[in-house]
Amino acid sequence: MQTFTLTYRVRLEDEEQINEKVENICLEQSVELPLQVLSESLADKIVGQETAREQIDERTYRVKIGWPTENIGREIANFINIMYGNISLQPGIRITDAGWEALNGKLFEGPAMGIEVLREKLGITGRALSSTALKPVGKSPEELAELCYKFASGGIDIIKDDHGLANQSYAPFEDRVKACVNAVGKAAEKTGCRSWYFPNITALASDVIERYELAAELGADGVLLCPHIAGLATMHQLARMETALPVMAHPAFSGSLTTVEEKGLTPDFLYGQLWRALGADFVIYPNVGGRFSFTLDECRAVNNAARNDEVAFRRAFPVPAGGLKIDNIAHWIETYGSDTVFLIGSSLYKHPEGIESASNELRSIITKK
């Protein structure tokens, strides 16, 4: 029987026993019935089986469970259900790792492009990349395009929509994309170097596909998606589209999965591993020191997971965001390395000499590192 492995950090509540808790996970995420009502043959075929256990402290264990791959039914949505469906409602269960080798190419295919292909398309090697967001919500397509032009003229590598930009009356999706694509093209004529523009396509799944195809038709260079709003399986579908656009994943609506220490998913598992497996070329996460910050160790773990060469998927660009400023970007490049995209917002908008000058200053720092 073929299986895939998930690793859990299991913490015991008052009066809980580890054997019972692990058995309950195995049953809850498969048959949802007590073991005694199952035939032995069915239990062996369907129920997850503990394969390893390590005690971390008096009440905490690291547990590996092997799940029959047949339970998935070759559906991303059902993998997510098996991974963290009913047990998401129970305390003390946190997912930390997965055995992707058993799923690579059979269920997950990872990013359509990944770091190496993206660098080739951008024509950028040997340095980190810069990114920023068009904001605030409420501006017209013309106003957003003017911002886009200034950022592109100053040399920002990737300019994305703010994740709050959707299809509002003041900046309809099609009008916004047309205007911003024209803006980066106009800036490229001036500078000789073209920035990339990524519109936000987060919406209902059917609308996501429609907007993805429209973005490609209008000349956008990639797309921004909030996978926990539009659907995790939707992101995987985008990464398999015939017309390939890189996908930048945004963490909106995912915070409760990663910020509660005793349950959920570790940040490196969700953003660095699962999102990468689902096809994200870029994974945005809150950097240490920002208003939503993780610890430095958690940030480094996300980076390592996204770029881990031992995983068969193409490597994804980690995109730390929040707390990044022009005057500390050199530090973060040294800390995180060149295979990183640094998403900077307020520091550019607040620059006393304006957005284009701020972008030029940032480009100068990044190209020297």
N, C-alpha and C positions, 0 to 999 in steps of 0.2 A: 504494500500500500504506500503510495506517495504521500508525503506530508510536507508542510511548511511550518517553520518555527516562529513563535512570538515569545519575546522575553518580557516578563512582568516584574515590577518591584511591588511586592505584596506586604502590606502592613496590617498587623492584626489589631482589631478593635478589642475592647474588654470581653473576656471570656471566649474569644474565637480561638480555634485550633488550626494550625497551618494545613494539616492533612485535609481537614473538612473544607477549608476555604478554597484550596486548590481544586479539590474534587468538584466543588460547586461552580467554579469558573469553567471547568471542562464540560460540565453538564449544561450550564446556563447558556453557553455560547454554541451549543450544538443541538441537543434534543429538548431541552427545557422540561425534563422529567427526572424523577428520582431513578437512580441506577437500578433499584430492585424491580422496577416495572419493565425493564428492557431485557430482551433476550441477549444472551452472551454474544451471539454473532453480530447483532445490530450494534451493541455497545462497542465491540472491537472495530467495527467498520466506520462508525460515525463520530463517536465521542473523542474529544481531544485527550492526549495522554501526556502526563508530566514526563519530561526527559532529563531534567537536571534541576538541582536545588542548591542554593548557597545561602547560609544565614549571614546577614549583614550586622544585625544587632539583636537584642533580646526579642524584639517584636517585628523585625523586618527581614524579608527574604527576597532573594533573586530567584525567580522560577522560570524555567523554559517549558513551554507546552508545544507539542507537535500536533498540528491539525491536519486532518485528511484534506488534500487538495480537491478531492471530488466534492467536498461540501460547498466549495465556492461556486461551482456551476459556470466557471469562466466569466463571471460577472464582477466588475469592480465594486458595484454597490453592495453585493453580498459579501465580498471580502471585508469591506468596512464594517458591515454588520457583525460578522464573525469576530473581527478584531476588537471592536469596542461597542457592541450594541447594548444588550441588557446590562452588562457589568458597568457601563457608564453611570448607572443609577445606584451603584453600590460603592461604599467607601473603601479606601485603602488599596486600590488597584491602579497601577500606573504602568503604561507600556513604554519600554525603553529601547527595544531593538527588534529586528526581524531578520529572518534568513532569506534574503532576497534571491539568492541563487536558485531556489526551488521555484520561483515565480517569474524570473526574468525571461521574457520572450513568450511565456505561456499565459501570462495575465498582464503584467506590466512591461512597458517598453522604454520607459524613461523619456528624457527630453528628445525632441526631434532633432535638435542641433547640439546643444551643450557648448561648453567653453571653447573648445578648439575650433569648431565650425563658426561660432559667432565671432571669434577673433579674426578669422579669415575673411568673413563677410564685411566686418568693420574695417579691416586693414589696420588693426591695432595689435601690436605684440609688445611684450616686455614691460607693460605698465598696467596700473589699475585703471578702472573706468570711472567716469563721473556720471551722475544722474540727478535730475531734479523733477519737481512736480508742478504742473500748471494749476494755479489756484489764485483766489478763492472761488468756490462755488458762487454763482451769481453773475459772473462776467459773461459777456457776449462772445460769440465765435471770433469776432474781429479783435476784441480785447485779448482773448486767449492767444490768438495767432500773433499778436504784437509781442506778448511775453515770449512766445515760442521763438520768434525771430531774434529777440535779444539774447536769449539763452544760447541759441544755435550760433549766432554771430560771435558770441564769447567763447565758443568751443566746448559746450557741454556735450558729452557723448550721447546720452540717451535722455530724452525729454518725454515724460509720461504725463497723462492726465492725472489729476487728483482722483482718488477713488470715489469721491463724492460726485464727480461729473458723470451723468448718466445720459438721459435723453430729455432733459428739462426744456421748457419752452424758451428760456433765455439763452440756451446753447444746445440746440438740437444736435443729435449725434452726427448725422451726415454733414451738416453745415460746419460743425466744429472740426471734423476730420479733414474736410476739404481745405478749410482755412489754415489749419496747422501744417498739413502736408505742403501746401504752397509756401508757407512761411519758412520751413526748413530748407526747401528748395531755393528760395530767394536768398537765404543766408549763405547757402553753399556756393551760389554764384559769386558772392562777395568774398568769401574766405577760401574757397577751393577745397573745403572739407565739409562733408555732410553729416549732420547730426541725425540720429534716429528718433522718430516720434511714435509713441505707443498710446493709442486711445484706450480708454476704459470700456470694456464690453460687458461688464457684469450686469446680468439680467436673468430672466427666466431662461432655462436651458435652450428652448427653441429660438429665443431672441438672441442668445449668445452666438449661436452658429450663424444666424443671419448677419449680425453685426461684425463677426469675424470675417465673413466673406466680403462684406461691404468695405471693411477696413482694408483688406487686401486689394480690392478693386480700385480703391481711391488712392493707393500708394503708401499706406502706413507701413512702418518697418517692423512692427510687432504689436502685441496687445497686452493690456493689463487686465487681470482677472482676480476677483476675490473668490477663491474656490469654495470657501465655507458659506458663501451666500449663493453663488450660482450652482454649486454642486461639485464635489471632488471628482466624480466620474466625468463630469462635463470637461474638466481640464484635461483629462486623459484623452477624451475624444478630440479636443482641439489639437493636441500634439500629434494626432494621427491623420489630420486633414491633408488632402492632396495638395492644396496650396499652403505651403509651410510658412508660418509666421512664428517667431519666438514668443513664448508666453512668460510674462512676468507675473508672479503670484503675490498677492497682497494679503496680509494676515487678518484683515477685518473679520470680526465675529468668531475668531478662533481663540481669543485670549483665555477663556475659562478652561480650555483644554490643556493649556501649558503653564498657567500661573498658579495653580493650586498644587502644592508640593505632594500631597498624599494621594492624588488621583490624576486621571487624564493621561496625557502623553508628554514625554520630555520634549523640550523645544528642539533638540537635535533630531529626535525621531520624527516629529511632525514636519518641521520645515526643511530639515536637511535630508531626511530619508524618504518619508512618505510622499511629500510634494515632488521630490526628484523622481521617484518611481512613477508618479502620476503624470509626469511630463513637463514640469516647470523648468524652464531654462534659467530663470532668475528667481531667487527666493528672498523676499523682503522680510526682515525681522527687526524688532526694536533693539537698537544698540544700547549697551550699558551707558548710563549717564543721561539718557533721554527721558522723556516724560512717561514712557511705558517700559522702562529698561529691564533687561535681564542682567544677570551677573556676567562678569567678564568670562568666567569659565563656561557658562552656558552659551555665550556668543561664539567663543572659540569652538565649542562642540558643534554648533550649527554649521560653522564654516567647514570644519573637518568632514562632517557628514555629507555636505553638499559636494565636496571635492574629492571624496575618498576614492582612490584609484582601485581599491580592491573590490568595489561594487561594479557589476558588469554594465550598469547604465552609464550613459554619457554624463560627464561631470556638469554640475549646474553652478552658476555664479551666485555666491551669497551676496545679499544686498543689505548691509546694515543701514538703519535709518533712525533718525532721532538723536539729538545731542551732538550731531556732527557740525562743525563750523570750519570756515576757511582756515582759521588760525590753529586748528588742531588736526587737520586732515593728514599732515605729514606723519604725525604720531600714529594715526590709525592705519596708514599704509604700512608702516614699519611693523605694527602689531598683527595685522591680518594678512598681509602679503598682497602681491600684485594681482592675483586671480580673484579680485573682489571689485564689486561695483559700489561706490559710495554715494548714497542718496542724500543730498543736501537741499534743504528748503529755506528756512527762515534766514539763515546766515547770508544767503544770496539776495533775498528780497530786502533785507535791512541794510545792505551795503551803502555807505554814504555817497558813493560815486555811481550808483545805479547797477542794474542787473547785468548789463553787458560787461562792464568793468569787473564786477564781482566774478563773473564766469571766466573772464580772461585770467584773473588772478588765480582762480582755482585750477584752470588748465595748466598754467605755468608751474604750479606746485606739483601737480600730478605727473606731468611729463618729465620733470626733473628727478622723480623718485624711481 
